[in-house]
Amino acid sequence: MDLGISGKTAFIAGASSGLGRAIAKELLLEGSHVAICSRREDRIQEAATWLQQQTGCPASNILALVCDVTDENAIKNAFEQTVTRFGALHMLVTNAGGPPTGQIDDLDASTWRSAIELNLMSTINLARLAIPHLRKSAHDLARILMITSLAAKQPVPSLYLSNVSRAGVQGFAKSLSEQLGAENITVNTILPGYTKTDRLSHLSESINEQTGRSIEDIEAGWAANSALKRIGTEEEFASAAAFLLSKKASFITGVALVVDGGAVKSLL
Ligand SMILES: NC(=O)c1ccc[n+]([C@@H]2O[C@H](COP(=O)([O-])OP(=O)(O)OC[C@H]3O[C@@H](n4cnc5c(N)ncnc54)[C@H](OP(=O)(O)O)[C@@H]3O)[C@@H](O)[C@H]2O)c1
């Protein structure tokens, strides 16, 4: 299936590893131009080299940017560099690292604020500042895709910070989809379940330190809870994301797509 995104431009936040980088790879394979960002210069440059090797695309199709998504001015600057380089912005993927684990007695107010900044405010600011650029592309292709978590549908006991900030993103996305629909800009969220990335390794290490359970046992538990009885791959996640970003998803907006191998147990 031709996704209709060859020659279109995507900005993907939090893309030096994991799910963001996997989406960049999938879009490059479809012929898109991608601007990727993360906080660390060495890591984002390494990702750009890796993406070029993996996809065989010209180096000029990738723009690697240092941008902390909790910094509004850095986001503004990153979008300006993107449209200067590629001429337009058609697809925005909001993303960042996950917040720490912890339950109510473990988390002070400043930890709560940092998590809200990292996962909720960054999403709002990325979307807010991308919209003027996306409006210029809306006659052709304009998509916003927000990466949240299965925790937005089914809270995870040790992940209070994620459970709360992701639910906020879902409310924001639905509100925005209602407003931007008339302008032909779609807004969707994608909710990963347990997917093998650096973040998942850190999560299992953190649970291992807190509980003494082995990493293998923790990961086997996650797998057992899903209908497909396994953890997902980055590629499986990225395929679903690329579809929602594509021209083929033109009548889909305001949707929360869970990509979790059947881990969430609700009917809808
Ligand atoms: N993998 C899973 O199973 C899973 C499940 C549910 C939800 N999620 C959520 O999905 C998101 C992506 O997960 P992942 O597994 O891909 O994580 P990951 O492998 O740790 O990647 C996170 C990426 O975000 C970047 N980043 C972190 N903080 C940033 C910031 N303030 N500004 C810009 N970039 C930032 C990191 O690079 P730098 O360190 O260089 O900035 C890295 O490129 C996370 O929010 C995670 O909690 C993941």
The ligand as an SDF file (V2000), in Angstrom:
LIG
                    3D

 48 52  0  0  0  0  0  0  0  0999 V2000
    8.5820    1.0530   25.3250 N   0  0  0  0  0  0  0  0  0  0  0  0
    7.4660    0.7780   25.9540 C   0  0  0  0  0  0  0  0  0  0  0  0
    7.1690   -0.3630   26.2780 O   0  0  0  0  0  0  0  0  0  0  0  0
    6.4940    1.8960   26.2880 C   0  0  0  0  0  0  0  0  0  0  0  0
    5.2300    1.5510   26.7660 C   0  0  0  0  0  0  0  0  0  0  0  0
    4.3300    2.5490   27.0890 C   0  0  0  0  0  0  0  0  0  0  0  0
    4.7020    3.8800   26.9410 C   0  0  0  0  0  0  0  0  0  0  0  0
    5.9440    4.1940   26.4780 N   0  0  0  0  0  0  0  0  0  0  0  0
    6.2910    5.6150   26.3760 C   0  0  0  0  0  0  0  0  0  0  0  0
    6.6350    5.9520   25.0410 O   0  0  0  0  0  0  0  0  0  0  0  0
    7.6300    6.9850   25.0570 C   0  0  0  0  0  0  0  0  0  0  0  0
    8.8420    6.5260   24.2460 C   0  0  0  0  0  0  0  0  0  0  0  0
    9.3160    5.3390   24.8360 O   0  0  0  0  0  0  0  0  0  0  0  0
   10.6270    4.5740   24.3450 P   0  0  0  0  0  0  0  0  0  0  0  0
   10.4690    3.1940   24.8370 O   0  0  0  0  0  0  0  0  0  0  0  0
   10.8880    4.8500   22.9340 O   0  0  0  0  0  0  0  0  0  0  0  0
   11.7370    5.3140   25.2590 O   0  0  0  0  0  0  0  0  0  0  0  0
   13.3120    5.4780   25.0530 P   0  0  0  0  0  0  0  0  0  0  0  0
   13.8840    4.3630   24.2620 O   0  0  0  0  0  0  0  0  0  0  0  0
   13.8400    5.7680   26.4140 O   0  0  0  0  0  0  0  0  0  0  0  0
   13.4240    6.8060   24.1540 O   0  0  0  0  0  0  0  0  0  0  0  0
   13.0720    8.0560   24.6570 C   0  0  0  0  0  0  0  0  0  0  0  0
   13.5760    9.1130   23.6810 C   0  0  0  0  0  0  0  0  0  0  0  0
   13.1700   10.3940   24.1290 O   0  0  0  0  0  0  0  0  0  0  0  0
   14.2970   11.2780   24.2090 C   0  0  0  0  0  0  0  0  0  0  0  0
   14.0000   12.2290   25.2560 N   0  0  0  0  0  0  0  0  0  0  0  0
   13.8530   11.9990   26.5850 C   0  0  0  0  0  0  0  0  0  0  0  0
   13.5480   13.1450   27.2060 N   0  0  0  0  0  0  0  0  0  0  0  0
   13.5060   14.1170   26.2600 C   0  0  0  0  0  0  0  0  0  0  0  0
   13.2620   15.5160   26.2840 C   0  0  0  0  0  0  0  0  0  0  0  0
   12.9990   16.1580   27.4350 N   0  0  0  0  0  0  0  0  0  0  0  0
   13.3110   16.2030   25.1240 N   0  0  0  0  0  0  0  0  0  0  0  0
   13.5750   15.5680   23.9570 C   0  0  0  0  0  0  0  0  0  0  0  0
   13.8210   14.2540   23.8680 N   0  0  0  0  0  0  0  0  0  0  0  0
   13.7780   13.5450   25.0080 C   0  0  0  0  0  0  0  0  0  0  0  0
   15.4970   10.3450   24.4570 C   0  0  0  0  0  0  0  0  0  0  0  0
   16.7310   10.8800   24.0030 O   0  0  0  0  0  0  0  0  0  0  0  0
   17.6940   11.8230   24.9040 P   0  0  0  0  0  0  0  0  0  0  0  0
   17.9120   11.0780   26.1630 O   0  0  0  0  0  0  0  0  0  0  0  0
   18.9050   12.0210   24.0570 O   0  0  0  0  0  0  0  0  0  0  0  0
   16.9500   13.1040   25.1030 O   0  0  0  0  0  0  0  0  0  0  0  0
   15.0880    9.1770   23.5560 C   0  0  0  0  0  0  0  0  0  0  0  0
   15.4070    9.4670   22.2130 O   0  0  0  0  0  0  0  0  0  0  0  0
    7.9770    7.2260   26.5350 C   0  0  0  0  0  0  0  0  0  0  0  0
    7.2430    8.3220   27.0190 O   0  0  0  0  0  0  0  0  0  0  0  0
    7.5310    5.9420   27.2070 C   0  0  0  0  0  0  0  0  0  0  0  0
    7.2220    6.1020   28.5670 O   0  0  0  0  0  0  0  0  0  0  0  0
    6.8500    3.2330   26.1460 C   0  0  0  0  0  0  0  0  0  0  0  0
  1  2  1  0
  2  3  2  0
  2  4  1  0
  4  5  1  0
  4 48  2  0
  5  6  2  0
  6  7  1  0
  7  8  2  0
  8  9  1  0
  8 48  1  0
  9 10  1  0
  9 46  1  0
 10 11  1  0
 11 12  1  0
 11 44  1  0
 12 13  1  0
 13 14  1  0
 14 15  2  0
 14 16  1  0
 14 17  1  0
 17 18  1  0
 18 19  2  0
 18 20  1  0
 18 21  1  0
 21 22  1  0
 22 23  1  0
 23 24  1  0
 23 42  1  0
 24 25  1  0
 25 26  1  0
 25 36  1  0
 26 27  1  0
 26 35  1  0
 27 28  2  0
 28 29  1  0
 29 30  1  0
 29 35  2  0
 30 31  1  0
 30 32  2  0
 32 33  1  0
 33 34  2  0
 34 35  1  0
 36 37  1  0
 36 42  1  0
 37 38  1  0
 38 39  2  0
 38 40  1  0
 38 41  1  0
 42 43  1  0
 44 45  1  0
 44 46  1  0
 46 47  1  0
M  CHG  2   8   1  16  -1
M  END
$$$$
